[in-house]
Amino acid sequence: MSRQILTTLAAAAAAFSFLSCGSPVHDDLVASLGPEPNGEHSGPLHRAGQPCLTCHSSLGPSHTEFAVAGTIYKSVDDMSPMVGVKVIFAPLDGTDSIAVQTNAVGNFYITKAKFPLAYPLHVSVAYDYVDSAGKPQEYVAQMASRIGRDGSCADCHADPAGQARFGHVYITAAAADFPK
């Protein structure tokens, strides 16, 4: 074979091998999530509490890339999903903040296409309720620290911490402290 043909074949083989290889570490992380729990299907209601950006990142396998995503629960001792809670992200660079609401399983997300967040971020959660006197109130819980670089809430809010399995983001630490 001529040198030019061998060079072309070598370049094609290298290009093919580059395109066919994913990230084994990422592939293992996706596989570790297991099958869809409880027969759920893809969509905004699936995998509540799991690290959303494992699949919804530039590495995939989902084609929808999230800037930030998570699940909100009532309290540490009451894992009821919070529906209709407002999650507010305020970038420290002065750009406008954005708020999203949790869905029927407590999930929320912001796609990168809709709002490419600039880190670091302050995050707060606002919950509307009616007090014992019948007066509308808003309870706001602000995250004590800021988000520095990772928009997958379950990566830090995991049980146990750092295990990236199921995230636990709560409105209050105890159900007894929840606004009534």
VOBA-1610 file (N, C-alpha, C; in pm, whole numbers, padded with zeros to 5 digits, always signed):
BEGIN
Met+00084-00119+00000Met+00000+00000+00000Met+00088+00124+00000Ser+00032+00225-00057Ser+00110+00349-00060Ser+00105+00418+00075Arg+00203+00501+00097Arg+00213+00575+00224Arg+00090+00664+00245Gln+00037+00725+00139Gln-00078+00814+00148Gln-00202+00735+00192Ile-00224+00615+00138Ile-00339+00533+00175Ile-00328+00492+00321Leu-00208+00449+00364Leu-00188+00410+00504Leu-00213+00527+00599Thr-00167+00645+00561Thr-00188+00764+00644Thr-00337+00795+00653Thr-00409+00785+00543Thr-00552+00811+00540Thr-00627+00709+00625Leu-00592+00582+00613Leu-00656+00477+00693Leu-00629+00496+00841Ala-00507+00532+00877Ala-00473+00555+01017Ala-00551+00674+01073Ala-00564+00781+00997Ala-00639+00898+01041Ala-00787+00864+01057Ala-00843+00786+00963Ala-00983+00747+00973Ala-01006+00659+01095Ala-00915+00565+01120Ala-00928+00477+01236Ala-00921+00558+01366Ala-00831+00654+01372Ala-00818+00738+01492Ala-00945+00820+01513Ala-00999+00877+01406Ala-01120+00957+01415Ala-01238+00869+01460Phe-01250+00749+01405Phe-01358+00659+01442Phe-01347+00619+01589Ser-01227+00588+01633Ser-01211+00547+01773Ser-01241+00663+01867Phe-01207+00784+01828Phe-01236+00901+01910Phe-01387+00922+01922Leu-01458+00906+01809Leu-01602+00929+01809Leu-01678+00817+01880Ser-01625+00698+01882Ser-01698+00587+01940Ser-01676+00574+02090Cys-01577+00641+02145Cys-01549+00629+02288Cys-01621+00739+02365Gly-01699+00698+02463Gly-01758+00793+02554Gly-01667+00807+02673Ser-01720+00854+02780Ser-01644+00862+02903Ser-01682+00741+02988Pro-01590+00648+03009Pro-01624+00530+03089Pro-01671+00566+03230Val-01614+00670+03288Val-01654+00712+03423Val-01799+00761+03420His-01831+00845+03321His-01969+00896+03308His-02065+00783+03277Asp-02026+00694+03186Asp-02112+00581+03151Asp-02141+00496+03274Asp-02041+00475+03359Asp-02061+00397+03482Asp-02155+00470+03579Leu-02142+00603+03587Leu-02229+00681+03675Leu-02374+00672+03628Val-02397+00684+03497Val-02533+00671+03442Val-02587+00532+03473Ala-02507+00430+03448Ala-02550+00292+03473Ala-02580+00268+03620Ser-02508+00337+03710Ser-02529+00317+03854Ser-02666+00365+03900Leu-02731+00451+03821Leu-02865+00498+03857Leu-02969+00387+03841Gly-02937+00287+03760Gly-03027+00174+03743Gly-03144+00208+03653Pro-03237+00114+03643Pro-03354+00135+03558Pro-03448+00239+03619Glu-03540+00286+03538Glu-03640+00381+03587Glu-03716+00318+03703Pro-03719+00384+03819Pro-03792+00326+03933Pro-03943+00329+03910Asn-04011+00232+03965Asn-04157+00226+03964Asn-04219+00236+03825Gly-04148+00190+03722Gly-04202+00190+03587Gly-04221+00329+03528Glu-04157+00429+03587Glu-04170+00566+03536Glu-04105+00575+03398His-04145+00673+03323His-04088+00695+03191His-04016+00829+03190Ser-03935+00853+03091Ser-03865+00981+03079Ser-03965+01095+03081Gly-03923+01206+03132Gly-04007+01325+03137Gly-03984+01399+03267Pro-04051+01511+03286Pro-04025+01596+03402Pro-04063+01534+03537Leu-04138+01423+03537Leu-04179+01362+03663Leu-04093+01242+03702His-03992+01210+03624His-03917+01089+03654His-03796+01116+03742Arg-03752+01010+03809Arg-03631+01006+03890Arg-03621+01117+03995Ala-03729+01143+04065Ala-03728+01245+04171Ala-03617+01213+04271Gly-03541+01316+04308Gly-03435+01303+04406Gly-03304+01251+04352Gln-03300+01210+04226Gln-03175+01161+04170Gln-03095+01276+04109Pro-02966+01256+04087Pro-02880+01363+04033Pro-02909+01388+03884Cys-02994+01484+03857Cys-03046+01511+03723Cys-02937+01533+03618Leu-02833+01606+03655Leu-02730+01640+03557Leu-02641+01523+03519Thr-02659+01408+03585Thr-02585+01290+03542Thr-02623+01258+03398Cys-02752+01266+03366Cys-02798+01238+03230Cys-02822+01366+03149His-02860+01474+03216His-02894+01599+03149His-02775+01695+03147Ser-02661+01646+03099Ser-02541+01728+03084Ser-02493+01716+02940Ser-02384+01780+02909Ser-02329+01772+02773Ser-02284+01630+02740Leu-02263+01546+02841Leu-02221+01408+02819Leu-02339+01314+02793Gly-02463+01362+02819Gly-02582+01282+02792Gly-02605+01173+02892Pro-02693+01081+02865Pro-02750+01045+02736Pro-02869+01130+02693Ser-02928+01212+02781Ser-03040+01295+02740Ser-02993+01404+02644His-03081+01442+02553His-03048+01550+02460His-03082+01687+02519Thr-03153+01689+02631Thr-03188+01815+02697Thr-03086+01839+02808Glu-03011+01948+02795Glu-02907+01980+02893Glu-02962+02081+02994Phe-02949+02046+03122Phe-02995+02134+03229Phe-02880+02219+03282Ala-02914+02342+03321Ala-02818+02428+03392Ala-02822+02393+03540Val-02941+02367+03591Val-02961+02332+03731Val-03089+02251+03742Ala-03093+02157+03837Ala-03212+02075+03854Ala-03207+02005+03989Gly-03325+01972+04042Gly-03331+01902+04169Gly-03474+01868+04207Thr-03491+01827+04331Thr-03620+01790+04387Thr-03630+01850+04527Ile-03747+01906+04561Ile-03769+01968+04691Ile-03867+01882+04771Tyr-03829+01854+04896Tyr-03914+01778+04988Tyr-03954+01867+05105Lys-04055+01825+05180Lys-04107+01904+05292Lys-04004+01921+05403Ser-03952+01810+05457Ser-03856+01819+05567Ser-03778+01689+05577Val-03677+01691+05662Val-03593+01573+05681Val-03676+01453+05725Asp-03773+01477+05812Asp-03854+01366+05863Asp-03990+01352+05794Asp-04010+01423+05684Asp-04132+01409+05603Asp-04093+01425+05457Met-04077+01313+05388Met-04029+01313+05250Met-04139+01342+05147Ser-04242+01415+05189Ser-04347+01453+05094Ser-04287+01550+04992Pro-04310+01526+04861Pro-04260+01620+04762Pro-04337+01752+04772Met-04267+01861+04756Met-04329+01993+04761Met-04369+02035+04619Val-04497+02055+04601Val-04554+02089+04471Val-04580+02239+04466Gly-04542+02305+04358Gly-04569+02447+04340Gly-04481+02540+04420Val-04370+02488+04471Val-04275+02571+04545Val-04189+02648+04444Lys-04161+02772+04476Lys-04078+02855+04388Lys-03932+02842+04430Val-03845+02807+04333Val-03701+02797+04356Val-03637+02913+04282Ile-03564+02999+04354Ile-03510+03123+04296Ile-03358+03115+04293Phe-03301+03140+04176Phe-03156+03140+04157Phe-03111+03282+04127Ala-03019+03333+04207Ala-02970+03469+04191Ala-02818+03465+04167Pro-02776+03484+04042Pro-02632+03486+04014Pro-02564+03604+04083Leu-02445+03581+04135Leu-02373+03687+04205Leu-02311+03789+04111Asp-02313+03762+03980Asp-02254+03856+03885Asp-02348+03970+03850Gly-02466+03974+03912Gly-02559+04084+03890Gly-02660+04058+03779Thr-02648+03948+03706Thr-02749+03919+03604Thr-02880+03886+03673Asp-02988+03894+03597Asp-03121+03871+03654Asp-03134+03732+03714Ser-03208+03726+03823Ser-03236+03597+03883Ser-03352+03532+03806Ile-03367+03404+03826Ile-03474+03330+03762Ile-03540+03242+03866Ala-03671+03226+03854Ala-03747+03141+03945Ala-03822+03037+03864Val-03826+02916+03917Val-03903+02807+03857Val-03986+02743+03967Gln-04092+02674+03927Gln-04176+02606+04025Gln-04157+02456+04017Thr-04171+02392+04133Thr-04163+02247+04137Thr-04291+02186+04080Asn-04276+02066+04025Asn-04390+01997+03966Asn-04454+01898+04064Ala-04534+01807+04013Ala-04613+01715+04096Ala-04530+01619+04182Val-04403+01600+04150Val-04316+01513+04232Val-04208+01593+04303Gly-04217+01727+04296Gly-04120+01813+04361Gly-03999+01848+04275Asn-03997+01799+04151Asn-03884+01827+04061Asn-03891+01968+04004Phe-03774+02025+03978Phe-03761+02151+03906Phe-03635+02142+03820Tyr-03632+02221+03714Tyr-03513+02227+03630Tyr-03515+02353+03546Ile-03397+02394+03505Ile-03380+02504+03411Ile-03286+02452+03303Thr-03329+02461+03178Thr-03242+02415+03069Thr-03135+02521+03041Lys-03020+02474+02994Lys-02913+02568+02957Lys-02957+02659+02844Ala-03039+02606+02754Ala-03088+02687+02642Ala-03175+02802+02690Lys-03253+02779+02797Lys-03343+02883+02849Lys-03269+02985+02934Phe-03177+02937+03016Phe-03110+03027+03109Phe-02973+02973+03144Pro-02871+03017+03072Pro-02735+02971+03105Pro-02684+03042+03230Leu-02703+02979+03344Leu-02668+03040+03473Leu-02519+03069+03485Ala-02488+03177+03553Ala-02349+03213+03581Ala-02323+03185+03728Tyr-02226+03100+03755Tyr-02190+03066+03893Tyr-02095+03171+03948Pro-02094+03191+04079Pro-02172+03129+04184Pro-02314+03185+04192Leu-02402+03110+04260Leu-02544+03145+04272Leu-02588+03142+04417His-02679+03232+04450His-02754+03221+04575His-02886+03153+04540Val-02934+03066+04627Val-03058+02995+04601Val-03150+03010+04720Ser-03277+03033+04690Ser-03378+03035+04796Ser-03502+02962+04745Val-03583+02920+04840Val-03706+02848+04810Val-03819+02923+04879Ala-03925+02952+04805Ala-04039+03025+04859Ala-04164+02938+04853Tyr-04232+02929+04966Tyr-04351+02846+04979Tyr-04467+02932+05026Asp-04574+02937+04949Asp-04694+03013+04986Asp-04786+02924+05068Tyr-04842+02980+05175Tyr-04935+02906+05260Tyr-05031+03005+05325Val-05135+02952+05386Val-05233+03033+05458Val-05216+03002+05606Asp-05193+03106+05687Asp-05170+03084+05830Asp-05300+03051+05904Ser-05289+03027+06032Ser-05405+02986+06112Ser-05513+03093+06118Ala-05477+03219+06091Ala-05575+03327+06089Ala-05637+03344+05951Gly-05599+03258+05856Gly-05654+03265+05722Gly-05585+03366+05633Lys-05469+03414+05677Lys-05395+03517+05603Lys-05287+03453+05515Pro-05281+03490+05386Pro-05176+03435+05299Pro-05037+03478+05346Gln-04945+03383+05348Gln-04808+03409+05390Gln-04711+03347+05289Glu-04589+03396+05294Glu-04482+03335+05213Glu-04367+03300+05307Tyr-04330+03174+05306Tyr-04216+03128+05384Tyr-04098+03117+05288Val-03986+03180+05321Val-03869+03177+05234Val-03753+03114+05311Ala-03695+03012+05250Ala-03577+02947+05308Ala-03462+02971+05212Gln-03355+03031+05261Gln-03238+03058+05178Gln-03130+02956+05208Met-03067+02906+05104Met-02957+02813+05122Met-02844+02885+05194Ala-02786+02820+05294Ala-02684+02884+05378Ala-02557+02915+05300Ser-02522+02831+05207Ser-02403+02856+05125Ser-02448+02885+04982Arg-02356+02912+04897Arg-02391+02937+04757Arg-02350+02817+04672Ile-02407+02810+04553Ile-02368+02705+04458Ile-02250+02759+04379Gly-02140+02687+04384Gly-02019+02735+04320Gly-01997+02690+04178Arg-02042+02567+04145Arg-02009+02518+04011Arg-02097+02407+03958Asp-02179+02344+04041Asp-02253+02226+03998Asp-02402+02247+04018Gly-02478+02235+03911Gly-02622+02258+03917Gly-02704+02135+03948Ser-02641+02023+03979Ser-02714+01902+04015Ser-02727+01898+04167Cys-02840+01941+04217Cys-02858+01956+04361Cys-02828+01827+04437Ala-02865+01712+04379Ala-02845+01584+04448Ala-02698+01547+04461Asp-02609+01613+04390Asp-02467+01582+04405Asp-02416+01624+04542Cys-02469+01734+04596Cys-02428+01777+04731Cys-02531+01738+04836His-02659+01752+04801His-02767+01720+04895His-02801+01572+04882Ala-02705+01488+04911Ala-02725+01343+04900Ala-02720+01280+05038Asp-02777+01161+05046Asp-02777+01088+05172Asp-02721+00949+05147Pro-02602+00918+05189Pro-02510+01006+05260Pro-02444+01106+05165Ala-02394+01215+05219Ala-02334+01322+05139Ala-02226+01268+05048Gly-02227+01316+04924Gly-02125+01278+04827Gly-02153+01148+04754Gln-02263+01079+04784Gln-02291+00952+04720Gln-02364+00966+04587Ala-02421+01083+04558Ala-02487+01112+04431Ala-02590+01006+04394Arg-02676+00970+04486Arg-02782+00875+04456Arg-02918+00945+04464Phe-02961+00979+04583Phe-03087+01047+04600Phe-03063+01174+04678Gly-03108+01287+04622Gly-03086+01416+04684Gly-03199+01453+04777His-03165+01517+04886His-03263+01558+04984His-03251+01707+05009Val-03331+01785+04938Val-03339+01929+04957Val-03471+01955+05026Tyr-03467+02018+05143Tyr-03585+02033+05226Tyr-03622+02179+05245Ile-03751+02202+05271Ile-03798+02336+05308Ile-03757+02366+05452Thr-03778+02270+05543Thr-03738+02286+05683Thr-03667+02160+05730Ala-03594+02171+05839Ala-03522+02055+05893Ala-03617+01954+05957Ala-03728+02000+06014Ala-03821+01909+06080Ala-03964+01947+06043Ala-04050+01847+06030Ala-04189+01870+05994Ala-04256+01964+06095Ala-04218+01955+06223Ala-04277+02042+06325Ala-04247+02190+06300Asp-04138+02219+06227Asp-04101+02357+06196Asp-04166+02410+06069Phe-04236+02323+05998Phe-04295+02363+05871Phe-04406+02465+05895Pro-04412+02570+05812Pro-04515+02673+05833Pro-04656+02617+05816Lys-04743+02653+05907Lys-04882+02602+05904Lys-04979+02714+05880
//
